[in-house]
Amino acid sequence: MKKSILQRMAAAENRTESTVVSDASDKHSLARRHSSPVISNVGRALTQLTEDSVISLDPDRIDRSPYRDRFGNDEDAAKELEALKVSIASEGQKIPVLVRPHPTKPDHYQLAYGYRRWAAIKAIMTEADRPETIKIRAYVRELSDRQLIEEQSLENGVRENLTWIEQAMWAVQLKSAGLSHRAMCPILGTSEAAISHLFRVTEAVPEDIILAIGRAKGVGRPKWTAFAELLKDPSSAARVRKIINTVEFRGADSSSRIAQAIRAASAAADKVTAEPTEEIVDFAVGDRVFGRMKSNSAGTTVSIPKQERAFARWLADRMPDLLNEYNNHSDPTHQEV
C-alpha cells in the first residue's frame, strides 16, 4: 500500500507538469526519488495517510499555509499551474491535499501541502457555471505549526522540483519555525554545510530583490553566490532596485532577470574599481621634491613644501605666462604670428 501511494504521487506530479519523458527517464527519476535522504521520512507520512479519511471540502473554506515554499509571481509557475488546472478539469483530482483545522477561523482549514492543487481547483471554480459544486479532496489532521511545516517539507522532498533559491527561501521559513540547521538536513535532504551556504545567500541578497527576480529555474548555487558577493557593496542593492520596476526587467523571465540584476550590481563594483579615491603625483628632480599634486572626485590641489618657498614665488610670478602657454596649446584655432 505504501509503495502504491508513493508511485501514485510521483506519477501525478509528472502528469501535471506536462513533462514527456522516456521509460528510461521515468525509471531514473523514480530511482532518484528513492535515493533522496528525504524519502527516509516518507514511510511515516504514508502510514498516517492510510489512517486518514479523505473528505470533500469547499475550497473557499481553506486558506494557504502560513509558510510559503513557492514564489507566486513567476511566469513558469503560472504555466505549470495552468497545466495542472487543465489536468484536474479533465481527469479529476488524483491526490488529496492535507489540511488542518484553522487555528483562528472556525469551520475553516489551513493547507499543509497541496497548494498548487488547491490553486488550480480555485481557478476551475471561477470558470464553473455552478462553483458551489466544486469540491477539493483532502485529508484533515490536527497539526502543530512544527508538524505542518514538516509535512509541507516532506511533499517538497518527494517532488524535488523547488529551484535553488526557492529551497534557500524555504530554509528561511524552516528557521522561522524554530528548526536548527541539523534538524533541516533530513527535511531538505542536504548537509549542514549546504544549508549554511543557503543562508549566506539569503542573508546577503535582500528578500525584495529575490522575490522580484523569481524562481530562476535552472539557476543554481554558483550564480546566486556570485550575485550575493556583488551585493556586499552597499551601493549595489540600490542599483539593482532601480531596474526591478523597469519594463525590460518585468517583461523578462526569471533567469534573464537575475542576469540583469548581476549586470546592475557589477556596474557598481566596476565604478568603484575604475574611480580611485585619490591620485598623487610628485614634482621632483632626483631626490628633491618641489611639490605634490593630489586629484580626487572633488578636484585637484598642488602643495609646495616650505623649504621650496623660492620655487613657489617663482611659480606664482610665472603663472600668467604658463596659463597663456596652456591656452595657446589647447586651442586648435590658435595660430602663431
C-alpha positions in Angstrom: 0.0 0.0 0.0 2.8 2.5 0.9 4.7 1.8 -2.3 1.5 2.2 -4.3 0.7 5.6 -2.8 4.3 6.9 -3.4 4.2 5.7 -7.0 0.8 7.5 -7.5 2.2 10.7 -6.0 5.2 10.5 -8.3 3.1 9.7 -11.4 0.6 12.5 -10.7 3.3 15.1 -10.4 4.8 14.0 -13.7 1.5 14.3 -15.4 0.6 17.7 -14.0 3.8 19.2 -15.0 3.2 18.0 -18.6 6.6 16.5 -18.9 7.1 13.9 -21.6 9.9 11.5 -20.7 11.1 8.1 -21.9 10.6 4.9 -19.9 14.3 5.1 -19.1 13.9 8.6 -17.8 10.9 7.5 -15.6 13.0 4.7 -14.0 15.9 7.1 -13.4 13.5 9.7 -11.9 11.9 7.1 -9.6 15.3 5.8 -8.5 16.5 9.4 -7.8 13.4 10.0 -5.6 14.1 6.8 -3.6 17.7 7.7 -3.2 16.9 11.1 -1.6 17.5 11.3 2.1 14.1 13.0 2.4 12.4 9.7 1.4 13.5 8.1 4.6 10.7 10.1 6.2 8.0 9.1 3.7 7.1 5.9 5.4 5.9 7.7 8.5 3.7 10.0 6.3 2.3 7.2 4.3 1.4 5.2 7.4 -0.5 8.2 8.6 -2.3 8.7 5.3 -3.6 5.1 5.4 -5.2 6.0 8.7 -6.8 9.3 7.5 -10.1 9.5 5.8 -10.5 11.5 2.6 -13.3 14.1 2.7 -14.6 16.7 0.3 -14.3 20.3 1.3 -15.3 23.7 -0.1 -12.1 25.2 -1.4 -13.2 28.7 -0.2 -13.0 27.4 3.4 -9.3 26.6 3.0 -6.5 29.1 3.5 -3.0 28.8 2.2 -0.2 27.6 4.6 1.3 30.5 6.5 4.7 29.2 5.4 5.4 30.0 1.7 7.6 27.5 -0.1 7.0 28.8 -3.6 7.2 32.1 -5.4 3.8 33.1 -6.7 4.7 35.9 -9.2 6.6 33.8 -11.8 5.8 33.0 -15.4 7.0 29.4 -15.2 4.9 28.8 -12.1 1.8 30.3 -13.8 2.3 28.0 -16.8 2.7 24.9 -14.6 -0.5 25.9 -12.6 -2.4 26.3 -15.9 -1.3 22.8 -17.0 -2.4 21.4 -13.6 -5.8 23.1 -13.9 -6.4 21.5 -17.3 -5.3 18.1 -16.0 -7.6 18.2 -13.0 -10.5 19.6 -15.1 -10.2 16.6 -17.5 -9.1 13.8 -15.2 -10.1 14.9 -11.7 -8.0 15.4 -8.6 -5.9 12.3 -8.2 -4.1 13.1 -4.9 -5.8 14.7 -1.9 -4.3 17.7 -0.2 -3.6 17.7 3.5 -5.2 20.4 5.8 -5.5 21.1 9.4 -8.4 22.8 11.2 -7.7 26.5 11.0 -6.2 27.7 14.3 -8.2 31.0 14.4 -11.1 30.7 12.0 -13.9 28.3 13.0 -15.2 25.9 10.3 -12.1 26.7 8.1 -8.9 24.9 7.3 -5.3 25.6 6.6 -3.2 23.8 4.0 -0.2 21.8 5.0 0.5 20.7 1.4 -1.2 20.7 -2.0 -1.1 24.4 -2.7 -0.9 24.0 -6.4 -3.8 21.5 -6.5 -5.9 23.9 -4.3 -5.0 26.9 -6.5 -5.9 25.0 -9.7 -9.2 23.9 -8.3 -9.9 27.5 -7.2 -9.2 28.6 -10.7 -11.6 26.0 -12.0 -14.3 27.4 -9.7 -14.0 30.8 -11.2 -14.9 29.3 -14.7 -17.6 26.9 -13.5 -21.4 27.6 -14.0 -22.1 26.3 -10.5 -18.9 26.9 -8.5 -20.6 25.7 -5.3 -20.5 22.2 -6.7 -16.7 22.2 -7.0 -15.0 20.4 -4.1 -11.5 19.5 -3.1 -10.5 16.1 -1.8 -8.5 16.4 1.4 -7.1 14.7 4.4 -7.8 16.5 7.7 -5.4 16.2 10.5 -4.6 18.0 13.8 -1.2 19.6 13.3 1.0 21.9 15.3 3.0 24.6 13.4 6.1 22.4 13.6 4.2 19.4 12.2 2.6 21.4 9.5 5.9 22.7 8.2 7.4 19.3 8.3 4.6 17.8 6.3 4.9 20.6 3.8 8.6 20.0 3.6 8.1 16.3 3.1 6.0 16.8 0.0 8.7 19.2 -1.3 11.2 16.4 -0.9 9.0 13.9 -2.8 8.6 16.4 -5.7 12.2 17.6 -5.6 11.4 20.4 -8.0 12.0 23.5 -6.0 14.6 25.8 -7.6 17.8 26.5 -5.7 16.6 29.9 -4.5 13.2 28.5 -3.5 14.9 26.0 -1.4 17.0 28.7 0.2 13.9 30.8 1.0 12.2 27.6 2.3 15.1 27.2 4.7 14.4 30.7 6.0 10.9 29.6 6.7 12.1 26.4 8.5 14.4 28.6 10.6 11.5 30.9 11.5 9.6 27.8 12.7 12.4 27.1 15.1 14.3 24.3 13.3 18.1 24.2 13.6 20.4 23.6 10.7 20.8 20.0 11.8 17.1 19.4 12.0 16.7 20.8 8.5 19.1 18.2 7.0 16.6 15.3 6.7 13.9 17.7 5.6 15.9 19.4 2.8 17.9 16.2 2.0 21.2 18.0 2.2 24.2 18.6 4.6 24.6 21.3 7.3 27.4 22.9 5.1 25.0 23.2 2.2 22.3 24.7 4.4 24.8 27.2 5.8 25.5 28.2 2.2 21.8 28.8 1.6 21.7 31.2 4.4 24.8 33.0 3.3 23.0 33.9 0.1 19.7 34.8 1.7 21.5 37.0 4.3 23.3 38.9 1.6 20.5 39.3 -1.0 17.5 41.3 0.3 14.2 39.4 0.2 12.5 42.0 -2.1 15.2 41.6 -4.7 15.0 37.8 -4.5 11.2 37.9 -4.9 11.5 40.4 -7.8 13.8 38.0 -9.6 11.6 35.0 -9.0 12.2 31.2 -9.1 15.1 31.5 -11.6 14.6 28.0 -12.9 17.9 26.4 -14.0 19.9 28.9 -12.0 21.8 27.2 -9.2 24.2 27.9 -6.4 27.2 29.4 -8.4 25.3 32.3 -9.9 23.4 33.1 -6.8 26.6 33.0 -4.8 28.3 35.4 -7.2 25.3 37.7 -7.0 25.5 37.7 -3.2 29.2 38.6 -3.3 28.4 41.6 -5.5 25.8 42.9 -3.1 28.4 43.2 -0.3 28.9 46.7 -1.8 26.1 48.7 -0.2 25.5 50.7 -3.4 24.9 47.5 -5.4 21.5 46.8 -3.9 20.3 50.3 -4.7 21.4 50.0 -8.3 19.5 46.6 -8.6 16.4 48.1 -7.1 16.4 50.9 -9.8 16.0 48.3 -12.5 13.5 45.9 -11.0 10.5 48.0 -11.9 11.6 48.7 -15.5 9.6 47.3 -18.4 12.7 45.3 -19.6 13.1 43.6 -16.2 9.5 42.8 -15.5 9.0 41.5 -19.0 11.9 39.0 -18.8 11.8 35.5 -17.5 13.4 34.9 -14.1 16.6 33.5 -15.5 17.1 36.7 -17.5 16.1 38.9 -14.6 18.9 37.6 -12.4 21.3 38.2 -15.3 20.1 41.8 -15.5 20.4 42.1 -11.7 24.0 40.8 -11.8 24.9 43.4 -14.5 23.5 46.2 -12.4 25.4 45.1 -9.3 28.6 44.6 -11.3 28.3 48.1 -12.7 28.5 49.4 -9.2 31.6 47.3 -8.5 33.2 48.4 -11.8 32.6 52.0 -11.0 34.3 51.7 -7.6 37.3 50.0 -9.3 37.5 52.5 -12.1 37.4 55.6 -10.0 40.2 55.5 -7.3 39.6 57.8 -4.4 42.8 59.8 -4.9 45.7 60.1 -7.3 49.0 61.6 -6.1 51.9 62.9 -8.3 55.2 64.4 -7.0 57.1 67.1 -8.9 60.7 66.1 -8.3 64.2 66.3 -9.7 66.3 63.5 -8.4 65.7 63.3 -4.6 64.5 66.9 -4.4 60.7 67.2 -4.3 59.4 70.7 -5.4 55.7 69.9 -4.9 52.9 67.4 -4.8 49.6 67.3 -6.8 46.6 65.4 -5.4 43.5 64.7 -7.5 40.2 63.2 -6.4 36.5 63.5 -7.3 36.3 66.9 -5.6 39.2 68.5 -7.6 43.0 68.9 -7.7 45.3 70.6 -5.3 49.0 71.4 -5.5 51.1 71.8 -2.4 54.7 73.0 -2.2 56.9 72.3 0.9 58.1 75.3 2.9 61.7 74.7 2.1 60.8 75.4 -1.5 59.3 78.9 -1.0 61.6 80.4 -3.6 60.2 78.0 -6.2 56.7 78.8 -5.0 57.3 82.5 -5.6 58.9 81.8 -9.0 55.9 79.7 -10.0 53.5 82.4 -8.9 55.3 85.0 -11.0 55.4 82.7 -14.0 51.7 81.6 -13.7 50.3 84.2 -16.2 52.8 83.1 -18.9 52.1 79.4 -18.1 48.3 80.0 -18.5 48.8 81.8 -21.8 51.0 78.9 -23.0 48.4 76.4 -21.9 45.6 78.2 -23.7 47.5 78.6 -26.9 48.4 74.9 -26.8 44.9 73.7 -26.1 43.1 76.0 -28.6 43.1 74.3 -32.0 42.2 77.6 -33.8 45.2 79.4 -32.5 48.0 80.1 -34.9 51.3 81.7 -34.1 52.0 85.0 -35.9 
